[in-house]
Amino acid sequence: MLLIPCPFCGDRDETEFAYGGDAGTERPADPGAATDEAWTDYLCFHDNPKGPHREFWFHRDGCRRWLTVERDTHTHELGAVRLSRP
Amino acid sequence: MAAMQRYSIFSLLRGALSGHRGWQPAWRAPEPKSSYDVVIVGGGGHGLATAYYLARNHGIANVAVLERGWIGGGNTGRNTTIVRSNYLLPENQRFYEHSLKLWEGLSRDLNYNVMFSPRGVINVFHTDAQRDYWIRRHNGMRYAGIDAELLTRSDLARLVPALDLSPAIRHPIVGGVIQPRGGVARHDAVAWGYARAADALGVDIIQDCEVTGIDIQAGRVTGLQTSRGPIGAGRVGLAVAGHSSRLVEMAGIRLPIETHLLTATVSEPVKPFMDKVVSVAAAHVYVSQTDKGEVLIGGTLDGYNSWSQRGSPARLEDILSAACEYFPRVSRLRQLRHWAGVMDMSMDGSPIIARLPVEGLAMTGGWCYGGFKATPASGWCLAWTLANDAPHALNAPFSLERFRTGAVLDENGAGPVAWGH
């Protein structure tokens, strides 16, 4: 069970959160100008490391803010947690 | 190479009368040769099936299967053993139905009892919308020539007496569907049977051999670096389930795959009380009773990328409470063990059985929840792809390019969210 240290709510159980996936992806700034290649990379080709991972979590049952969390996908050790949009 | 010792009622009797001292090992333990025509990475069901069909269907027997651990010790031994072909999309229907037909003859084919038990796979539903969806899906199956039946509540009461059909529960069951030819098989036996049959055709099965690098020269695969030294290869097939993205990374390739955990749990053994596989739509929990009498319960993903192989206790609680809700008599059973397998979740929920953008390199992976039932057809198709350097019509839709062209196979309509399938 993960205890995610929310900057507003403190250590909270993973069941309060919704997972948002790889935080390394960047939505093309101008969707109309983006190539198919760029869209596919954004949508489908994400980092999948066995180790440190930067990822989005939404505190659905708490402060309802999006967080960017550093987590090791092998040991589940949590690193820095910050607001995705300060 | 000694001829394979064939198993039969007579060999069993001979064994029984001679104190079971005459049994040979089911496969050899050879030292790796310096090179092979084809090397398969991954000695699970899919890799071993690939080697078997390469030798049997295509006459390519100078083949090695490299396994990091031991045969049957990976995801082959962590699934919930369900076999079915109840899909809606025609590409999936054709592929999984081909697989089911291979299952039906597999024990004879391999001269090994894989204990395939076509006991019927039932899905129950709780709302009108779910009912419409399942009827549509099963009508689609019938249209494709696959067996499928609609079940009323009284059918369900007759077929699965253990199921709680009372209207008093939180999400009452209003009906169900069944694929009668679906069922379960003994998962270890599938790996062992394919290993033994492939070995008999001349395939080298090399255990305790981890791949640490993929050699590529001028855009073509030439061999593998392994913990047991370099091994040359004309072609390489990858069948490593949850570790697909890590392995292809060695060849500089990215996959539309994320690795997630799926929890399953098994109870202490009890007398037979349920001879069907039952999947409950409301909770995404699926329950069957094994031949040993254990109640085997599979659930849904933890929901975030993980390679830890330790499932979340929160998810385990979900799975067990759903099982107790719909099968009240399991509530007092002790759980013997639970485990979480690493799932290679693809972005459309369908697998990739395809050549990769390095010549001579192909893979089967991205199996999400559904790899076990696909074992025979996955091996059959990857063998074809490696032998002909081109996909068969059955696996052509499961390409890597589909994510770029948009021809995705999103059975659930969930979109490009790996944990949404």
Interface residues (C-beta under 8 A of the other chain):
Chain A: M1 L2 D13 E14 T15 Y19 G21 D22 D36 E37 T40 L43 C44 F45 H46 N48 K50 H53 E55 R71 T73 H74 T75 H76
Chain B: S245 R246 R254 L255 P256 I257 E258 T259 G303 Y304 N305 S306 W307 S308 R310 S312 P313 A314 M347 F403 R404 P416 V417 A418 W419
